[in-house]
Amino acid sequence: MLYILGMKKLIIIFIVFPFFISCNNAKWTPLLKNNYMRSCIINFIDLSEKAGNKSTNQQARCYCIFSLEKTIELYPNPNEADENLSAADLQLIVDAAIVGLNNVKDLNTCL
């Protein structure tokens, strides 16, 4: 499994950070998704390097797409994600992102 050690720390940083921007409406706006992705990608690359792994922007992008998809699936309302993120759900998000990344055949499309 790719990046498991670093991802547990990574997910906490990028899951929590984007929601501090305030989401008064109850839907995932393009701005919230963009902030999530930006924070996730930066932290993925940074923590991968600190863990001694060399990752690419495309790997980070794919990981974060899978993570965001799972987060939205679990929390359709971003306010709930901010307020109610549980350790069990956090693990589901990490696992979905890692499995998704490990199954990617083309990093350019994340498919």
C-alpha positions in Angstrom: 0.0 0.0 0.0 1.4 3.3 -1.1 1.9 6.1 1.4 -0.1 4.6 4.3 2.1 6.0 7.0 2.1 9.6 5.8 -1.5 9.6 4.7 -3.0 9.2 8.2 -1.3 12.4 9.2 -2.0 14.0 5.8 -5.8 13.4 5.9 -6.2 15.2 9.1 -4.5 18.3 7.8 -6.4 18.6 4.6 -9.8 17.5 5.8 -9.9 20.1 8.6 -8.2 23.0 6.9 -10.6 23.8 4.0 -13.6 24.0 6.3 -12.2 26.8 8.3 -13.0 29.0 5.3 -16.6 29.0 6.4 -19.3 27.2 4.5 -22.6 28.8 5.6 -24.5 27.1 2.8 -25.1 23.4 3.0 -23.6 22.2 -0.3 -20.1 21.6 -1.6 -19.5 24.7 -3.7 -16.8 24.8 -6.3 -14.8 27.1 -4.0 -14.9 24.5 -1.1 -13.9 21.7 -3.5 -11.1 23.8 -4.9 -9.8 24.7 -1.4 -10.0 21.1 -0.3 -8.0 20.0 -3.4 -5.4 22.7 -3.1 -4.8 22.0 0.6 -4.8 18.2 0.0 -2.3 18.3 -2.8 0.1 20.6 -1.0 0.0 18.5 2.1 0.2 15.2 0.2 3.4 16.2 -1.5 4.9 17.8 1.6 4.2 14.8 3.9 5.2 12.3 1.2 8.6 13.9 1.0 9.0 14.0 4.8 8.1 10.3 4.9 10.9 9.7 2.3 8.5 9.0 -0.6 8.8 10.8 -3.9 5.4 11.6 -5.2 4.3 13.6 -8.2 1.7 16.3 -8.5 -0.5 13.8 -10.5 -0.3 11.2 -7.7 -1.3 13.9 -5.2 -4.1 15.1 -7.5 -5.5 11.6 -7.9 -5.3 10.8 -4.2 -7.1 14.0 -3.4 -9.8 13.4 -6.0 -10.6 10.0 -4.4 -10.4 11.6 -0.9 -12.8 14.4 -1.8 -15.2 12.0 -3.5 -15.4 9.8 -0.3 -15.7 12.9 1.9 -18.6 14.2 -0.1 -20.2 10.7 -0.1 -20.0 10.5 3.7 -20.8 14.2 4.3 -23.0 15.7 1.6 -23.3 18.8 3.8 -19.8 20.3 4.3 -20.9 21.7 7.6 -21.4 18.2 8.9 -18.0 17.2 7.7 -16.5 20.1 9.6 -18.5 19.3 12.8 -18.9 15.6 12.8 -15.8 14.0 11.2 -15.2 10.8 13.2 -12.0 8.7 13.4 -13.9 5.8 11.6 -15.0 8.1 8.8 -11.5 9.5 8.6 -10.1 6.0 8.1 -12.7 5.3 5.4 -11.6 8.4 3.6 -7.9 7.5 3.8 -8.6 3.9 2.7 -10.7 5.0 -0.3 -8.0 7.4 -1.4 -5.2 4.9 -1.1 -7.2 2.2 -2.8 -8.2 4.6 -5.6 -4.6 5.8 -6.1 -3.2 2.2 -6.1 -5.7 1.2 -8.8 -5.0 4.2 -11.1 -3.7 3.0 -14.4 -3.4 6.5 -16.0 -2.3 9.4 -13.6 -3.4 11.9 -16.2 -7.0 10.9 -15.9 -7.0 9.2 -12.5 -8.7 6.2 -14.1 
